[in-house]
């Protein structure tokens, strides 16, 4: 039993989980509306999109990269999805498959430029952030497309056994991502490349291909997020996804993913996303101005990155504060 408790507290999940619970308690204390059933339901729906996008951002970070483009990908893909379904008349199933392929292609562009052209991922995806949103404005004269399909709402607002469908999407994709990262060759290669790319190359790992695949995964998850975004609002818009890339990166870092690569737990990203969404929800419920909200979220991101950068020093401080076994 003692070993089980020790294992639990040493788990990479316990820190992000504690942060989520602490933030939830603080928000619940400041406003009674937080625990309202309707608010909690909306919170669950909201976190699904951010957390699914954050899976891709986390995988890229594991491979020692950064992806600033998924928010703009969402804008572009919701527009493509809306136009192909409403104006071209493509049925929903093939349209969804098409968007998933488009997401992989956009991710492969980022990955190819980063891995094979050797442009730093920050620059590559910063260019993508601008270019993909610019492409989104080229569709429908830059105007949103509303009322895509009456059948689309069920993808986001539908329920199974009384539980909203986005809950099952989150469980499915996080379980799949966790399995890939822990038990497959690709997952081990991503951690190895992020931890030490030259050593991974010497051990026979194709570093460039691994980096490329990490961005393809990120593009795929951005496509999933764009489909859910379009289903949530039954529309496509070049203005969707603004700031979501920062939320996804913040979720990964708060979840314990190291920006230096090669370290972290994909499941912890879910708690990081919950923390970000709960903070935003609490700020909204307390009628905090948008300008101040942006400042607070920025400070949270800064704090999370600071904790990541000073992880070893913070650990040394806590170890010194704890009594030694031999005392």
Secondary structure, 3 states (H helix, E strand, C coil): CHHHHHHHHHCHHHHHHHHHHHHHHHHHHHCHHHHCHHHHHHHHHHHHHHHHHHHHHHHHHHCCCCCCCHHHHHHHHHHHHHHHHHCCCCCHHHHHHHHHHHHHHHHHHHHHHHHCCCCCHHHHHHHHHHHHHHHHHCHHHHCCEECCCCCCHHHHHCEECCEEHHHHHHHHHHHHHHHHHHHCHHHHHHHHHHHCHHHHHHCCCCHHHHHHHHHHHHHHHHHHHHHHHHHHHCEECCCCCCCHHHHHHHHHHHCCCCCCCCCCCHHHHHHHHHHHHHHHHHHHHCCCCHHHHHHHHHHHHHHHHHHHHCHHHHHHHHHHHCCCCCC
